[in-house]
Amino acid sequence: MRDLLALEPRAEGKLFDLSLGYVESRGTPELRRAIGSLYRDTGEQQVLVHSGGQEPIFSLMNALLRPGDHLVVQFPAYQSQYSVAESLGASVTRWNSDLDRDGAPDVEELPSLIRPETLAIVITTPNNPTGYSFDRPQLEQIIELARKHGLWLIGDEIYRGTEREAERLPAVCDLYERGVSIGGLSKAYGLPGLRIGWLATRDEPLRERVATIKDYLTICNSAPSELLAAIALRHSDELTERVRRITAANLDLFDEFFERRGDLFRWARPRAGTTAFPRYLGGSSDAFCRRAVEEAGVLLLPSTIFDAGDSHLRVGYGRANLPEALAALDAFIGSSSA
């Protein structure tokens, strides 16, 4: 909080003088203006502020889908991208990534997954859990396919801004008239405690339907969180650069760790994001992760959590205390038959 308020000279006074009443259900003008500045062709009036990144996915799926509809979802992915759709009676086809390489899905395969009842394609770039980021030609090919079939293209862009070697792509809401971008402060900005996310689209009828659904959820966010989020986004470059600096240093540590532990893991350094999905060569990743958290206090996510088999694990590298956690994991492996 102290670091965030220090970004602007009068920020602390604004916080103390803030009225603790309701804010606008779509987000304060100040915050929507700050979010709109992140986009090229999508303005503040085309932004709906939500609570975190989960709520915009939920409200969007409920506004869009009916029983019998069909989605194509890049996979693996954040669970609500497909589970909410399935709970509404829609069917989902998984567009699988190559987990033995860098997590890239085959764009040439995508047309074969489209059905007459397909309503939308859902992508996550940079991806959670693999860290894979599409390049510009791939994204344009996906948009061309969506436009050809009149599909919605939903882009979970909550890791946008964490690109290192990968190119930072324009948002899908800017590139495509039926594009929907989902963003938030938890990953690229390192501010999950503010619980601020958003949805941006130039399609007004869809935006109005989503706003109506949101009125039955949180209605609005907390006034302090929205004020602090606006401050953060006015300094987005500083905050995303901080996250990139932390992740780059942590990846260097991972490179060394996985090279030494090459008998247990197959590792490909991700070019974006704050997560990676190395293969575990020692048997069940679920069993390994359970032992790691119970015996060493190190939390890893097995690929079973992502419905992606039992041979990979998700590692996060966005925290400043990763060296301590990695040392604990290394000691655990060294003292056991992991």
C-alpha positions, -999 to 999 in steps of 0.1 A, spaced: 0 0 0 28 24 9 46 18 -24 14 22 -44 4 55 -27 40 68 -32 35 67 -70 15 99 -68 21 129 -45 -15 135 -34 -27 98 -35 -27 94 3 -49 124 8 -73 112 -19 -76 79 -1 -83 94 33 -109 119 19 -127 91 0 -164 87 6 -172 51 15 -205 49 -3 -214 29 -34 -195 34 -66 -209 31 -101 -218 -4 -110 -198 -2 -142 -168 13 -124 -158 48 -115 -152 71 -145 -116 76 -132 -109 39 -132 -126 32 -165 -106 60 -181 -74 45 -167 -84 10 -181 -94 25 -214 -59 40 -218 -46 4 -221 -64 -1 -254 -60 15 -288 -96 15 -302 -116 5 -271 -125 35 -249 -136 40 -213 -173 37 -222 -166 2 -235 -152 -11 -203 -171 -29 -175 -152 -31 -142 -156 -64 -122 -143 -80 -90 -112 -99 -100 -108 -120 -132 -133 -147 -123 -164 -125 -123 -160 -112 -159 -157 -147 -171 -188 -158 -152 -209 -128 -162 -198 -131 -199 -206 -168 -202 -240 -163 -186 -247 -134 -210 -236 -153 -241 -244 -189 -237 -275 -211 -240 -279 -249 -238 -267 -264 -271 -241 -237 -278 -205 -247 -285 -172 -232 -275 -136 -240 -286 -113 -233 -256 -75 -232 -258 -63 -259 -234 -51 -262 -207 -66 -231 -193 -82 -214 -163 -110 -238 -153 -139 -214 -153 -133 -208 -191 -148 -242 -198 -166 -253 -166 -189 -223 -165 -199 -229 -201 -205 -266 -194 -227 -258 -163 -249 -237 -186 -255 -266 -210 -230 -256 -236 -205 -281 -250 -168 -274 -251 -141 -287 -275 -106 -284 -261 -80 -269 -284 -50 -288 -270 -15 -274 -267 17 -293 -272 29 -297 -237 61 -314 -247 73 -283 -265 65 -247 -254 28 -251 -249 18 -239 -284 -15 -251 -298 -16 -258 -336 -34 -229 -353 -38 -250 -384 -60 -275 -364 -84 -248 -352 -107 -247 -383 -114 -285 -378 -128 -278 -344 -155 -253 -355 -191 -267 -357 -224 -251 -370 -234 -244 -334 -200 -229 -324 -205 -195 -307 -170 -185 -296 -133 -192 -294 -116 -187 -260 -79 -180 -259 -55 -171 -231 -24 -152 -241 0 -153 -223 -13 -186 -212 -19 -200 -177 -4 -225 -169 21 -229 -198 33 -193 -202 29 -196 -240 21 -164 -259 8 -162 -295 27 -142 -320 10 -116 -342 5 -139 -373 -11 -166 -352 -35 -141 -335 -45 -127 -369 -51 -162 -382 -74 -169 -353 -93 -136 -358 -97 -143 -395 -113 -176 -387 -136 -161 -361 -147 -134 -385 -153 -159 -413 -177 -178 -390 -191 -148 -372 -178 -161 -338 -170 -142 -307 -133 -142 -297 -128 -141 -260 -92 -132 -250 -82 -138 -214 -54 -112 -213 -49 -111 -175 -12 -119 -181 -8 -92 -208 21 -70 -198 43 -99 -186 59 -105 -220 96 -107 -219 110 -123 -251 75 -126 -266 59 -97 -284 32 -78 -265 2 -81 -288 -27 -57 -292 -58 -67 -273 -85 -87 -292 -111 -61 -283 -90 -36 -305 -84 -60 -333 -118 -76 -338 -153 -61 -337 -166 -92 -319 -136 -94 -296 -139 -94 -258 -108 -88 -237 -106 -98 -200 -80 -81 -178 -71 -75 -142 -46 -63 -117 -37 -96 -101 -9 -110 -124 8 -84 -147 6 -57 -120 11 -78 -89 -20 -64 -71 -43 -94 -65 -55 -80 -32 -73 -51 -48 -97 -76 -65 -101 -55 -96 -107 -70 -131 -126 -59 -161 -141 -68 -195 -137 -46 -226 -156 -50 -259 -168 -26 -286 -201 -46 -290 -227 -26 -271 -255 -51 -270 -232 -78 -255 -218 -52 -231 -253 -43 -219 -262 -80 -213 -230 -85 -193 -237 -54 -172 -272 -68 -164 -257 -101 -152 -232 -83 -131 -260 -64 -113 -269 -98 -98 -234 -105 -87 -212 -79 -69 -232 -49 -82 -201 -28 -77 -166 -29 -62 -152 -12 -31 -145 25 -34 -109 22 -20 -100 -6 -44 -112 14 -74 -93 45 -64 -61 25 -58 -66 6 -91 -68 39 -110 -36 50 -94 -19 18 -103 -30 19 -139 -18 55 -144 16 40 -136 11 7 -154 45 7 -171 63 10 -137 43 -19 -122 46 -43 -151 83 -36 -154 86 -45 -118 69 -78 -124 90 -85 -155 122 -78 -135 112 -102 -107 102 -129 -132 133 -126 -153 155 -130 -122 135 -160 -110 136 -177 -144 174 -176 -142 172 -195 -110 147 -220 -125 171 -225 -155 199 -235 -131 176 -256 -109 160 -276 -138 194 -281 -154 206 -297 -122 174 -317 -117 172 -328 -153 166 -364 -142 133 -354 -127 120 -325 -149 118 -315 -186 119 -277 -187 113 -251 -214 118 -215 -204 86 -195 -211 87 -162 -230 59 -145 -211 36 -149 -181 44 -158 -145 37 -195 -147 53 -225 -164 43 -261 -169 73 -284 -168 70 -322 -172 76 -343 -141 96 -375 -150 93 -392 -116 58 -406 -119 27 -390 -106 28 -352 -105 -2 -352 -82 16 -374 -56 48 -353 -59 29 -320 -54 11 -334 -23 43 -345 -7 60 -311 -16 34 -291 2 30 -315 31 67 -321 38 83 -289 25 56 -263 26 61 -256 -11 29 -252 -31 29 -265 -67 -1 -274 -88 -2 -308 -105 -16 -311 -140 -45 -331 -126 -59 -298 -113 -60 -286 -150 -76 -318 -163 -43 -322 -182 -31 -356 -171 -7 -365 -143 27 -357 -157 31 -319 -155 31 -294 -127 25 -257 -127 52 -236 -111 47 -199 -104 76 -175 -105 61 -141 -99 69 -138 -62 99 -120 -48 104 -148 -23 109 -175 -49 146 -181 -40 135 -192 -5 108 -214 -19 131 -229 -45 157 -237 -19 131 -255 2 120 -275 -29 156 -284 -37 162 -295 -1 130 -316 -2 141 -334 -34 176 -339 -21 164 -355 11 138 -378 -5 132 -401 -34 111 -375 -52 
